């Protein structure tokens, strides 16, 4: 049986960046994660996220995990 790669998690990274007038490149530098990895997350193609990355994102964006991730 093939694995189901779909998920119902919506990532609101683009909205949070726009609200804070911050670029993906600036965020990547602040949290020491590649732009490519953040882009994968932003576009909803990530299959997982480390708690350390989630914590760094929340610190840099001054938000809570629920502001970044939403279950559809």
GIHU-V118244 format. One record per pair of residues at least 12 apart in sequence whose ideal C-beta (glycine too) atoms are under 8 Angstrom apart, sorted by the first residue. I is the first residue (numbers start at 1). GAP is how many residues later the second one is. D is the distance in whole Angstrom. If there is no record, write none. Layout:
i = {I | I}
gap = {GAP | GAP}
d = {D | D}
This chain:
i = {5 | 7 | 8 | 8 | 9 | 9 | 9 | 9 | 9 | 10 | 10 | 10 | 10 | 10 | 11 | 11 | 11 | 11 | 11 | 11 | 12 | 12 | 12 | 12 | 13 | 13 | 13 | 13 | 13 | 14 | 16 | 16 | 16 | 16 | 17 | 17 | 20 | 20 | 22 | 24 | 24 | 24 | 27 | 27 | 27 | 30 | 31 | 31 | 31 | 31 | 31 | 32 | 33 | 33 | 54}
gap = {42 | 40 | 63 | 64 | 35 | 60 | 61 | 62 | 63 | 34 | 59 | 60 | 61 | 62 | 30 | 31 | 33 | 35 | 57 | 58 | 55 | 56 | 57 | 58 | 25 | 28 | 29 | 44 | 55 | 28 | 45 | 47 | 51 | 52 | 25 | 44 | 41 | 42 | 39 | 14 | 15 | 18 | 30 | 33 | 34 | 30 | 22 | 25 | 26 | 28 | 29 | 24 | 20 | 23 | 14}
d = {7 | 8 | 6 | 4 | 8 | 6 | 7 | 6 | 7 | 7 | 7 | 4 | 8 | 5 | 6 | 6 | 5 | 7 | 7 | 6 | 7 | 6 | 7 | 6 | 7 | 6 | 4 | 8 | 6 | 5 | 5 | 6 | 7 | 6 | 8 | 8 | 6 | 8 | 8 | 5 | 6 | 7 | 8 | 6 | 7 | 5 | 7 | 4 | 6 | 8 | 5 | 8 | 6 | 7 | 7}
